Amino acid sequence: MNSVSVKIVAVAVLLVSLLARGMVRRAGAWSGSQWTRFAFQLTLSVGLVALPIAMATEVDRGLTHGWAAAPRFLYVMTMIVMLLYGVVSGVQLLRAFAGDDVPPQLYHGYLVTFILVTLALGIAAWLGEASAIPFQRSGAVILGGYCLWLGVRPPEWVRSHALYALLSGVISETGTRVFYGAVGLLIIGVGIFGSGEGFFK
């Protein structure tokens, strides 16, 4: 058994243990509707992982051979986004289920934001091949804009993060927002006036 197989088995054992722990913890305490909702959420997360794997298998079989660049890009990005969302939402669901937290909904602000940034970087990479816009520069501008947005209007999931709380305790919340904004402007500046290669090595 190679190292990759060992890691897959270890992850599977961890996830099954979280599921078993949660079932023991919730037995007798949950209503039928709560179990139904959890099963539905878990099924969706598993489906969001299984479908991209099936899509990748079809790519290996030559499904996208001969496709134009735009449809092929859309297919691959859809596959990546579904896989990321399925994995992260599923792990979050099982962690909450095994602990004392209420299992979260599949819709998370940070997940949606992460997916949008991933899509933006994917579009930047595609434009890098389809035009004269280097991915290093467009990608740096996108990441810089993301940091700037966090400084101007930090969402609730950012405010509740341990790093944000730590920085706010040291330099105040206003200082933390200024820090995020300054980092964003710096990265945007590098993307516009520099090469941006330092961010993508």
Residue pairs with C-beta under 8 A, 6 or more apart in sequence:
1 9
15 90
15 91
15 94
17 98
18 94
18 95
18 97
18 98
19 94
19 97
19 98
21 98
22 94
22 97
22 98
22 99
25 98
26 34
26 35
26 97
30 38
37 103
38 93
38 97
38 103
41 89
41 93
41 103
41 105
41 106
42 90
42 93
42 94
44 86
44 89
44 106
45 86
45 87
45 89
45 90
45 93
45 106
46 86
46 90
47 86
48 82
48 83
48 85
48 86
48 89
48 90
49 82
49 83
49 86
49 87
49 90
50 86
51 82
52 79
52 80
52 82
52 83
52 86
53 83
55 75
55 78
55 79
56 79
59 75
59 76
59 79
64 71
64 72
64 75
64 76
67 75
69 126
69 129
69 130
73 122
73 126
76 122
77 118
77 119
77 122
80 118
80 122
81 115
81 118
81 119
84 114
84 115
84 118
85 111
85 115
88 111
88 114
89 106
89 108
89 111
92 104
92 108
93 103
93 104
93 106
95 101
96 102
96 103
96 104
97 103
108 157
109 155
109 156
109 157
110 155
110 157
110 158
113 146
113 155
117 142
117 143
117 146
120 142
121 139
121 142
121 143
124 133
124 135
124 138
124 139
124 142
125 135
125 139
127 133
127 135
127 138
128 134
128 135
128 138
134 195
134 196
135 200
136 191
136 195
136 196
136 197
136 199
136 200
137 191
137 192
137 194
137 195
137 196
138 191
139 191
139 196
139 199
139 200
140 187
140 188
140 190
140 191
140 194
140 196
140 199
140 200
141 187
141 188
141 191
141 192
141 196
143 187
143 199
144 183
144 184
144 185
144 186
144 187
144 188
144 189
144 190
144 191
145 184
145 188
146 184
147 180
147 181
147 183
147 184
147 187
148 180
148 181
148 184
148 185
148 188
149 184
150 158
150 180
150 181
150 184
151 177
151 178
151 179
151 180
151 181
151 182
151 183
151 184
152 177
152 181
154 164
154 177
154 180
158 164
159 165
164 176
167 175
167 176
167 179
168 175
168 176
171 179
187 199
190 196
190 198
190 199
